[in-house]
């Protein structure tokens, strides 16, 4: 049954967890494109005292590749150093410019949020896994609102790739928390979310 929960309560649940990636408690926020992962991760970050968020959109993910293609770079540049207790570092991809931009440092802080499609995959050193879900038509509308109607063919192809990815990687079933990314229940979206 859906429940309204506060980000503050979720943060209190995450802080005492044992570290999962070196000294870091990794929170993986997963779900299909357009489901509300980025918004959820940002609000959780604030509740955790501005915990750093690393987004899959910070890395190049070609439309015609499977959704997990970006993960090798985050594994080598962010997760592997953190496992050793060292800072990670990656070069952010600038989508409008179609090129790499500034370098981003990822220190071994108490909590790091990793947000994007396929983040909670098997082998990801997550202390806590969140699945964000929204109806397909709403996700497509959000994607086209962000990227433009001309990207409809890419979005349809991407959603088919996501379906294939999640069929072989049942992240939802392994998640610690299921979140409704487009809830009808009354709540304050800045401080609360609705579970599935």
C-alpha positions as CSV (number, residue, x, y, z in Angstrom):
1,X,0.0,0.0,0.0
2,X,1.4,3.5,-0.9
3,X,2.9,5.4,2.0
4,X,4.0,9.0,2.3
5,X,7.6,9.1,3.7
6,X,9.9,12.0,4.4
7,X,13.3,12.4,2.9
8,X,14.6,13.1,6.4
9,X,13.4,9.7,7.6
10,X,15.0,8.0,4.7
11,X,18.3,9.9,5.3
12,X,18.1,8.7,9.0
13,X,17.7,5.1,7.7
14,X,20.8,5.4,5.4
15,X,23.3,7.2,7.6
16,X,23.9,4.2,10.1
17,X,24.3,1.6,7.3
18,X,27.7,0.0,7.0
19,X,29.9,1.4,4.3
20,X,29.6,-0.5,1.0
21,X,32.3,1.0,-1.2
22,X,35.5,1.6,0.8
23,X,34.4,4.1,3.5
24,X,31.4,5.2,1.5
25,X,27.7,4.3,1.8
26,X,26.6,4.1,-1.8
27,X,22.9,4.8,-2.5
28,X,21.9,3.6,-6.0
29,X,18.8,5.4,-7.4
30,X,17.6,3.3,-10.4
31,X,14.7,3.1,-12.7
32,X,13.8,3.7,-16.3
33,X,14.4,7.0,-18.1
34,X,12.0,9.8,-17.2
35,X,10.8,8.2,-14.0
36,X,12.0,10.9,-11.6
37,X,15.3,9.6,-10.5
38,X,17.2,12.8,-10.8
39,X,14.6,14.8,-8.9
40,X,14.5,12.1,-6.2
41,X,18.3,12.0,-5.9
42,X,18.5,15.7,-5.5
43,X,16.0,15.9,-2.7
44,X,17.6,12.9,-0.9
45,X,21.0,14.7,-1.3
46,X,19.6,17.7,0.5
47,X,18.3,15.5,3.3
48,X,21.7,13.9,3.7
49,X,23.4,17.3,4.1
50,X,24.2,17.8,0.4
51,X,25.6,14.4,-0.3
52,X,27.2,14.3,-3.7
53,X,25.2,12.9,-6.6
54,X,26.8,11.3,-9.6
55,X,24.4,11.0,-12.5
56,X,24.5,8.6,-15.4
57,X,23.9,11.7,-17.6
58,X,27.3,12.9,-16.5
59,X,28.7,10.1,-18.9
60,X,28.1,9.5,-22.6
61,X,25.4,7.0,-23.1
62,X,24.7,6.6,-26.9
63,X,21.0,6.2,-27.8
64,X,21.8,3.1,-29.8
65,X,23.6,1.2,-27.0
66,X,22.2,-0.7,-24.1
67,X,21.5,1.3,-20.9
68,X,24.4,-0.2,-19.0
69,X,27.1,0.9,-21.4
70,X,28.1,3.9,-19.4
71,X,28.9,2.0,-16.2
72,X,32.5,0.9,-17.1
73,X,33.7,4.5,-16.9
74,X,32.1,5.1,-13.5
75,X,33.4,1.8,-12.3
76,X,37.0,2.6,-13.2
77,X,37.0,6.3,-12.4
78,X,34.8,6.5,-9.3
79,X,34.0,3.2,-7.7
80,X,37.4,1.6,-7.9
81,X,39.2,4.5,-6.2
82,X,36.5,4.8,-3.6
83,X,36.9,1.1,-2.8
84,X,40.5,1.8,-2.0
85,X,39.5,4.8,0.2
86,X,40.9,7.2,-2.5
87,X,39.0,10.1,-4.3
88,X,37.4,9.3,-7.6
89,X,37.5,11.7,-10.5
90,X,35.7,11.8,-13.8
91,X,35.2,14.2,-16.7
92,X,31.6,15.3,-17.1
93,X,30.0,14.8,-20.5
94,X,28.3,17.9,-21.9
95,X,25.4,16.7,-23.9
96,X,24.5,19.9,-25.7
97,X,28.1,20.4,-26.7
98,X,28.6,16.7,-27.5
99,X,32.0,16.8,-25.8
100,X,33.7,16.3,-22.4
101,X,33.6,19.2,-20.0
102,X,35.1,19.8,-16.5
103,X,36.6,17.2,-14.2
104,X,34.5,16.3,-11.2
105,X,36.2,15.2,-7.9
106,X,34.4,12.5,-5.9
107,X,35.8,12.3,-2.4
108,X,35.3,9.3,-0.1
109,X,32.4,11.0,1.8
110,X,30.1,9.2,4.2
111,X,27.3,8.9,1.5
112,X,27.4,9.1,-2.3
113,X,24.3,8.9,-4.5
114,X,24.7,7.2,-7.8
115,X,21.7,8.0,-10.0
116,X,20.7,6.6,-13.4
117,X,19.4,3.7,-15.4
118,X,21.2,0.5,-14.4
119,X,23.0,2.0,-11.3
120,X,21.7,-0.8,-8.9
121,X,22.9,-3.6,-11.2
122,X,24.5,-6.7,-9.7
123,X,28.0,-5.9,-8.6
124,X,27.3,-2.3,-7.8
125,X,28.6,-1.7,-4.3
126,X,25.3,-0.2,-3.0
127,X,24.4,0.0,0.7
128,X,20.9,1.0,-0.3
129,X,19.0,0.6,-3.6
130,X,16.0,2.8,-4.6
131,X,13.8,2.0,-7.6
132,X,11.8,4.9,-9.0
133,X,8.8,4.0,-11.2
134,X,6.4,6.1,-13.4
135,X,3.9,5.0,-16.1
136,X,5.5,4.7,-19.5
137,X,3.4,7.4,-21.2
138,X,4.4,9.9,-18.5
139,X,8.1,9.0,-18.8
140,X,8.0,9.5,-22.5
141,X,6.3,12.9,-22.2
142,X,8.9,14.0,-19.7
143,X,11.7,12.9,-22.0
144,X,10.3,14.7,-25.0
145,X,9.6,17.8,-22.9
146,X,13.3,17.8,-21.9
147,X,14.8,16.8,-25.3
148,X,12.3,18.0,-27.8
149,X,9.6,16.2,-29.9
150,X,12.2,15.5,-32.6
151,X,13.8,12.9,-30.3
152,X,10.7,10.7,-30.2
153,X,12.3,7.9,-32.3
154,X,15.4,7.9,-30.0
155,X,13.2,7.8,-26.9
156,X,11.1,4.9,-28.3
157,X,14.3,2.9,-29.2
158,X,15.8,3.8,-25.8
159,X,12.7,2.6,-23.9
160,X,12.9,-0.7,-25.8
161,X,16.6,-1.1,-24.8
162,X,15.6,-0.4,-21.2
163,X,12.9,-3.0,-21.3
164,X,15.5,-5.5,-22.5
165,X,18.0,-4.4,-19.9
166,X,15.6,-4.7,-17.0
167,X,14.2,-8.0,-18.2
168,X,17.7,-9.4,-17.7
169,X,18.6,-7.3,-14.6
170,X,15.6,-7.4,-12.3
171,X,16.7,-4.4,-10.3
172,X,13.2,-3.6,-9.0
173,X,13.0,-6.9,-7.2
174,X,16.3,-6.4,-5.4
175,X,15.6,-2.8,-4.3
176,X,15.3,-1.7,-0.7
177,X,12.7,1.0,-1.5
178,X,10.2,1.4,-4.3
179,X,9.2,4.9,-5.1
180,X,6.3,6.3,-7.1
181,X,7.7,8.9,-9.5
182,X,4.3,10.3,-10.4
183,X,2.1,9.9,-7.3
184,X,-1.4,11.1,-6.9
185,X,-1.3,11.0,-3.1
186,X,-1.1,14.3,-1.3
187,X,2.4,15.1,-0.1
188,X,5.0,17.9,0.0
189,X,7.3,16.9,-2.9
190,X,10.2,18.9,-1.6
191,X,10.3,17.0,1.7
192,X,8.3,13.8,1.1
193,X,7.8,11.1,-1.5
194,X,5.3,8.3,-2.0
195,X,6.2,4.6,-2.0
196,X,4.7,2.0,-4.3
